[in-house]
Amino acid sequence: MSVMSETRAMHQIDEIMEKASGLLAAMRPLESEQFSLRALDIALKQKDWDRLARIVMPLQEARRLRRQEATDAGKVRLIDTQTQLRAKPEPGCYLIQPPLIAAEARAFRESALRRGAGVFVMTREPMSRDGKWPIVAVGALSVRTKVDPPEGVEPHDSGVTRDAVTKPICVSWFESAAEALGDAAIASVDPDEPAAHRVEDLIERLDAFPEHEKLHQALERAAEEALTEPAPKHERRRGLDDPTTF
């Protein structure tokens, strides 16, 4: 790539991030998030690790504000029908459960954000034989973990979920499950891979589950490490899915 093209890309990133920072200061996190993502994509394509590392913090803050708006709504909406998915979204926490799947949860989140609703979305799969809830997020790859279900969940031998939710799900459980999912995403990245490869691995996981603060922090660290490491000598080993299955 020519020096002129690199310089043009650098200016483009800086201009986009100036807009993102302004929107963040104006407390418009959803718009700020989208500008930051545009800048992140350009920085990754350019392998501009310095700018990529500096993009992460405002992106993380925009998403923190979105997540806060969702949790401040004070309840978790349990969604299991297409009719519910098509309803006008409001800020809040949404737990998608069977027969709906994680891909539908992702589409719901993306649609809600485009419509200006600050949502925090997760997906649970049917209760496993050990009485746990598999929690999953999908993008170019999927990330899974298992957590204890919230209070008021009764196992059933039949039914698509293999259980019944008899009480409202509390926000604190939802946040704890989200932390566990994000931690699993971080753990699925090979720490022995070159930093430049880990940057791409972490961006894929953030694309699947964008609400985890420590995932952003891990990405920032990897980008900073990539600044000082030699370029990788081998191609990135890329898993299309988390090997953990239930």
N, C-alpha and C positions, 0 to 999 in steps of 0.2 A: 504494500500500500504506500502511496506517495506521501511525502511530508505534508503536502497541501491537503490531502484527504484527511490525514490524521488531525491536522490543525482545525479543519472544518468540523470534524466530529467533536473535538474538545470544546469548541465554542458552542456547538449545539447542545452538548450536555450541560454546560454552564448556564446557558440561557434557560433551558428547561428547569434546571434545579433552582434558578432564581425565582421562577414562577411557582414552583412547588413550595419553596420556603415562604414566599409571600402568602400563599393560600393557607399554609399551616399557621402562620402568625395571625391570619384573619379567622382562625378556627373553622376552616373549611377542609377537614381532613380527608373526606372522600375524594375531592378533586386533587388535593395535594398527593394523595397516594397514587393516583393514575399518572400524574406527571413524573413522579419519582420512578415508577415502573418503566415508563418510556426511557428515561435517562439510564436506568439500570440495564435495559436491553442493549442500548447503544454502547455503553461502557463494556459490557461483556463481549460484544462482537469485536470491539477494538482491543480487548484485553488491557484496558486502561484500569489497572488494579487500584491505582491511587484514587481516581474519581469514584470507582465502584465502591471502595471502602467508605468514602465520604457521603455517598448517597444513602447508605444503609440507615444511618441514625435518623434523618428526617422521615424516611420510609417507616421505620419502626415506630416513631412517635405518632405519625398519622394513623397507623394501625392501632396503636395503643388507645388513642382517643376514640376511634371507632369501636373498639372492644369495650371501652368504658361506657360509651353511650348505650351499647347493647346490654351490658350487665346492670347498668343503672335502671333499666326498665323493670328489673326486679322479678322476672319470671322466665321460665323456660317453656317455650311452646313445643309440644310434641306433634310432629307432622308425619302422617302416614298415608295421605291420599293426594291424588293429583289435584283435586279441588282445592285443598289447602295450599298446595304449591302455587296455584294460579291466583290466589287471593292477593290483594294489594299488600305488599310487605310493609311492616312497621319496624322501627328500631327494636332490637331485642335478640335474645338467644333462641336458637332453633335447633332442636334435636330431630334429625330425620331418621325414621326407623322403617323396617320392612313392612310392606312389600317394596317400598322405595329403596333406592340404592345410592351409593356415594356419588355417582356421576350426576344423578338428579339433584343431589344436594349442592354440588358444585355449580350446576347451571342455575339453581335458585339463588345462590349467593351472588353470582356474577350479575344476574338480572336485577336483584335487589339493589346492589351497589350502583348500577347504571341508573336506577330510578331514585337514587338519593337516600336510600334507607340504610342506616348503619346497623348491619346484622352481623351476628357471630354464629356460625353454622358448623355443626358436627353431625356425623352419621354413626349410628350404632347398627350392628348386625345382630342376628338372632343369638339369644343366650347360648353360650357354649356348655359342654357337658360338665365342666367344673363350676358352673354357676356364675361365670364372669360375662361381662359385656364386651365383645370386640368393638373397638372404636376405630374408624377408618377414614382416611382422606385420600382423594385421588387427584392426579394431574397427569403429567407424562409418566409418572410412576405412582404407586400407592404406598401409603404408610399405615401400619396397623399396630395396635397394642391391645391389651386386655385390662379392664379395670373392674373393680367391684361395682355392681349396679347400685343405684341410689336407694335410699330407704323406701319401702313400700312396693318393692317388686317381688312378685310371687312366681316361682317357676311353674310351668305347665308342660304336660307331655305333648300337647297338640298346639296348633296355631303357628302362624308364620314366624312369630317372634320367640316362641317357646316360653313365654312368660306373660304376666299381666302387670301393668303399672297401675297401682291402686292409689297413689298419692302424687300430688304435684312434685315435680323435680326441682330441687333447690338450685339456685345459681352457684352456690359454693361447690356443689358436686360437679356441675358443668365445667367450672373453671379448673377444678382439680383434674378432671378427665382430659381437658385440653392440654394441661401441663404434661400429663403422662404421654399423650400422643406426640407432642412436640419433642419431648425427651427421647422418645423412641426414634423419631426422625433423625435427630442428631446422632444417636448411637448407631444408626444404620450406615453412616458415612465412615469409610475406612480412613483412620487417622494416618496411615502409612502412605497414602496416595499423595502425589505432589499437591501443593496448595492450590495451584491453578485448576486442577481437576476437582478438588474439594469445593472450590467456589461454585463450579457448575453443579456438583452434586447437591449442595445446599440450596442453590437457587431453585432446582427442581423440587426439592422438598418444601420450600417456602411457597412455591406455586401451588402445591397440593394443599398445604395448610399454612395460610399466611398470618394466623393470629398468635403465633408463639414468639415471645420476645427473645428467648435464648437462642432460637434459630437465627434470628437477625444478628445477634451478637457473635455467634459462631461464624456467620458469613463475613462479618466485618473483620474478624481475626484472620480468617483464611485469605481474604483479599490483601490484607497487610503483609502476611507471610509471602504471598505470591509476588509482592513487590521486590523482595530481596532474594528469592530463589531463582536458580537458572530455569529456563523453559523446560518443561517435561520432555524426556527423551522417548517415552512410549505413549501410545494413544490412550485416551481415557477409557477405563473399564467402566462400562455403564450398565447397571442392572435396570431392567424395565419394571421391576416390581420388588417389593420387600420380600425376602425369602420366608419370613414368618407366616405361617398359615395356621388356621385353626380347624 
